[in-house]
Amino acid sequence: MRSLSQQFKTVTPALLIAWLITLLSLLIAISASTYKDISLDSFTKDPTAIMNAPFYFGFFSNFGIVIWSASLIICLFTAYRVSSNLALKNDYFFLVVSALVTFLMTMDDLYQLHEIVFPYYFNIPENAVYLTYMNIYLLYFIRFRKVLLQSDFIILALAFFCLGVSTIIDFLPLPIPKDTFLEDAFKLVGAVTWFVYFFRTGNEVLDKAG
């Protein structure tokens, strides 16, 4: 059993970093509340509590965020575990960049970046945001094509297919009445498939690391 002094020595740096990030986030919220005259509760309370809405509002949207977050953690954790293994350098960079891409998709789904934040707060057209995302994905595929081809890439392809269908339903006029449920259903299936891919890939990388 490790002594308390040993534990404090090893856990203090990690805790300080985690607490600092959390504190900075809270300070940003306090500043925004002060300068923009926004209720501080708007940043801290659950949306359903603010709107006095039933608990199941946005159930599958919230579940999708959990799935995206799980994929992000898998990428970061696996990258951390193999960071010192020079033989897995390509896998390490692949996982780090995959974590960044997953983080972008998580934030976009959580805060509606392409639909609301960029168009209305930064005057960036939604089409330009879509084009930027597509370029990011294209560069991602080109840069890590060798790593992808050595993995179960069919799973990732299916994930992008589902996410693409969701985007088409959202973006293009269809000959049927717009169905938000259909759009969100494809997005959820895409997020779950994305998770399956990185769960399997992360496990394979850890197996290679021994």
C-alpha positions in Angstrom: 0.0 0.0 0.0 1.3 3.4 -1.0 1.7 6.0 1.8 -0.2 9.2 1.8 2.9 11.2 1.0 3.6 9.0 -2.0 0.0 9.5 -3.2 0.1 13.2 -2.8 3.4 13.4 -4.7 2.0 11.4 -7.7 -1.6 12.8 -7.9 -0.9 16.4 -7.1 0.2 17.5 -10.7 -2.8 15.8 -12.3 -5.2 17.2 -9.8 -3.8 20.7 -10.1 -4.1 20.6 -13.9 -7.7 19.3 -13.8 -8.7 21.9 -11.1 -7.0 24.7 -13.0 -8.9 23.9 -16.2 -12.2 23.7 -14.3 -11.5 27.0 -12.5 -10.7 28.8 -15.7 -13.9 27.5 -17.2 -15.9 28.8 -14.2 -14.1 32.2 -14.4 -15.0 32.5 -18.1 -18.6 31.8 -17.2 -18.5 34.4 -14.4 -17.0 37.0 -16.8 -19.6 36.3 -19.4 -22.3 36.6 -16.9 -21.0 39.9 -15.6 -20.3 41.6 -18.9 -23.2 40.2 -21.0 -25.7 40.4 -18.1 -26.5 36.7 -18.4 -27.8 34.8 -15.4 -25.0 32.7 -14.0 -27.4 29.8 -13.6 -27.7 29.7 -17.4 -24.1 28.3 -17.5 -24.4 25.9 -14.7 -27.9 24.4 -14.5 -29.2 21.6 -16.6 -31.2 22.9 -19.6 -34.3 20.9 -18.6 -34.2 22.5 -15.2 -33.9 26.0 -16.7 -36.8 25.3 -19.0 -38.8 23.3 -16.4 -39.0 20.6 -19.1 -39.5 16.8 -18.6 -36.3 14.9 -17.9 -36.5 13.0 -21.2 -36.2 16.1 -23.4 -33.2 15.6 -25.6 -32.7 12.1 -24.3 -31.0 10.7 -27.4 -29.2 13.9 -28.1 -27.6 13.7 -24.6 -26.9 10.0 -25.2 -25.1 10.9 -28.4 -22.9 13.3 -26.5 -22.0 10.6 -24.0 -21.0 8.3 -26.9 -18.9 11.0 -28.6 -17.3 11.7 -25.2 -16.5 8.0 -24.7 -14.8 7.8 -28.1 -12.8 10.9 -27.2 -11.6 9.4 -24.0 -10.7 6.1 -25.7 -8.5 8.0 -28.1 -6.8 10.1 -25.5 -6.3 7.3 -23.0 -4.9 4.9 -25.7 -2.6 7.6 -27.0 -1.3 8.3 -23.5 -0.6 4.6 -22.9 1.5 4.3 -26.1 3.1 7.7 -26.1 6.5 6.4 -25.0 6.5 3.5 -27.5 8.5 4.7 -30.6 7.4 1.6 -32.6 3.8 2.9 -32.4 4.5 6.6 -33.2 2.1 6.6 -36.2 -0.6 5.0 -34.1 0.0 7.6 -31.4 -0.4 10.6 -33.8 -3.4 8.9 -35.4 -5.1 8.7 -32.0 -4.2 12.2 -31.0 -5.6 13.7 -34.2 -8.6 11.4 -34.0 -9.2 12.8 -30.5 -9.1 16.3 -31.9 -11.5 15.4 -34.7 -13.8 13.6 -32.2 -13.7 16.7 -29.9 -14.7 18.9 -32.8 -17.7 16.6 -33.6 -18.6 16.5 -30.0 -18.6 20.2 -29.5 -20.5 20.7 -32.8 -23.2 18.3 -31.7 -23.3 19.7 -28.2 -23.4 23.4 -28.9 -24.7 23.4 -32.6 -21.6 25.1 -33.9 -22.4 24.9 -37.6 -26.1 25.7 -37.1 -26.0 28.5 -34.6 -22.7 29.5 -33.1 -20.6 30.2 -36.3 -23.4 31.6 -38.4 -25.0 33.9 -35.8 -22.2 34.8 -33.5 -19.2 34.9 -35.9 -21.0 35.6 -39.2 -19.5 32.5 -40.8 -22.0 31.0 -43.3 -23.1 27.5 -42.5 -22.0 26.4 -46.0 -18.4 27.6 -45.1 -18.5 25.6 -41.9 -19.6 22.5 -43.8 -16.8 23.0 -46.3 -14.2 23.5 -43.5 -15.3 20.3 -41.9 -15.1 18.4 -45.1 -11.6 19.6 -45.7 -10.6 18.5 -42.2 -12.0 15.0 -42.8 -10.3 14.8 -46.2 -6.9 15.8 -44.7 -7.5 13.3 -41.9 -8.0 10.5 -44.4 -5.1 11.4 -46.5 -2.6 11.8 -43.7 -3.6 8.6 -41.9 -4.6 6.4 -44.9 -2.0 3.8 -44.1 -3.1 3.5 -40.5 -6.8 3.4 -41.5 -6.2 0.7 -44.1 -4.6 -1.5 -41.5 -7.7 -1.2 -39.2 -11.3 -2.2 -39.5 -11.9 0.9 -41.7 -15.2 -0.4 -42.9 -16.6 0.5 -39.5 -15.4 4.1 -39.8 -16.7 4.3 -43.3 -20.1 3.2 -42.1 -19.9 5.9 -39.3 -19.2 8.6 -41.9 -21.9 7.3 -44.1 -24.5 7.6 -41.4 -23.3 11.0 -40.4 -23.3 12.1 -44.1 -26.9 11.0 -44.5 -27.8 13.0 -41.4 -26.1 16.0 -42.9 -27.9 15.6 -46.2 -31.2 15.4 -44.5 -30.4 18.6 -42.5 -28.8 20.5 -45.4 -30.6 19.6 -48.7 -34.3 20.0 -49.5 -35.9 16.6 -49.7 -39.1 15.5 -51.6 -40.5 14.5 -48.2 -41.4 16.8 -45.2 -38.3 17.4 -43.1 -38.0 14.9 -40.3 -35.8 15.9 -37.5 -36.1 12.5 -35.9 -34.7 10.8 -39.0 -31.8 13.2 -39.1 -31.0 12.7 -35.5 -31.4 8.9 -35.7 -28.8 8.7 -38.4 -26.5 10.9 -36.4 -26.9 8.8 -33.3 -26.1 5.6 -35.3 -23.1 7.3 -36.8 -21.8 8.3 -33.3 -22.3 4.8 -32.0 -20.5 3.3 -35.0 -17.7 5.8 -34.5 -17.4 4.6 -30.9 -17.3 0.9 -32.0 -14.4 1.7 -34.4 -12.3 3.5 -31.9 -13.1 0.9 -29.1 -11.8 -1.8 -31.4 -8.9 0.2 -32.8 -7.8 1.4 -29.3 -7.8 -2.2 -28.1 -5.7 -3.3 -31.1 -3.1 -0.6 -30.5 -2.8 -1.6 -26.8 -2.4 -5.2 -27.8 0.5 -4.2 -30.1 2.0 -2.2 -27.3 2.0 -5.3 -25.1 
